[in-house]
Amino acid sequence: MKTKGGEVMTIQEREDALGKFVEREIYVCQSALVEEALKKQIFSIDDLENKYRPFDGRLITPNVCVRCQGEFICLDSETGECESCFEDHQEPQDIYEWWLVSPWFSKRLLMEGEPILDNDYGIWWGRCTTGQATSMDYVIQKIYDDIMQ
């Protein structure tokens, strides 16, 4: 991987830089706090942005929808569905953890379709993966790579 300056990073240098990036933008896991606040209606799930993953239109080949079998210019990259089928069969994203994040990072996560809970008490990312370091999440690495290019 190259940095903004054009030099090539080793795998270890990239992991170190990614770790520092995560430490700067992702503060602390507060799953129990957010779940309790939602249960006691201190927070509202209605304040959650990207509760449903948005259609991304990134899949251009094959161009046949897996549901309706129609041909389209682009499909959703995760489901293989056209936009109409995707919206007809959407389910809420599964959130496994809640992480307090920086305002800047929350905007980047929103742009990637990640769930964000933003209210007077803070900004939380609803992480849809679990069981690995946050720096290993595809979305985290994508955001990091985007800003490093």
ABEGO torsion letter per residue (X at the ends): XBBAAGBBBBAAAAAAAAAAAAAAABABBAAAAAAAAAAAGABBAAABBGABBBBAGABAOBABBAAAGBBBABBBAAAGBBAAAAAAABBBBBBABBBBBBAAAAAAAAAAGBBBBBBAAEBBBBBABBGBBAAABAAAAAAAAAAAX
